[in-house]
Amino acid sequence: MQISTRTEDFVVDTLKLRIHIGPHLRELFKDPSKRKVMHGADKDIVWLQRDFGIYVCNLFDTGQ
């Protein structure tokens, strides 16, 4: 997974960090004050909800 801010870019090894992903990303993805930009997010949204209970607010999908 790649995550970028205005000043930094991160690459996350989701397999290695699987048990840590949910708690740390849940707050970020549910925050409506932060715009999330994804491309073709259909499968990613299903995966985040199913595997981590993460629901994404304020999403712009460039693939739609």
Long-range contacts (C-beta under 8 A, 24 or more apart in sequence): 21-52, 22-51, 22-52, 22-53, 22-54, 25-52, 25-54, 26-52, 26-53, 26-54, 29-54, 29-55, 29-56, 29-57, 30-54, 30-55, 30-56, 30-57, 31-57, 31-58, 32-57, 32-58, 33-58, 34-58, 35-60, 36-60, 37-61, 37-62, 38-62, 38-63, 39-63, 40-64
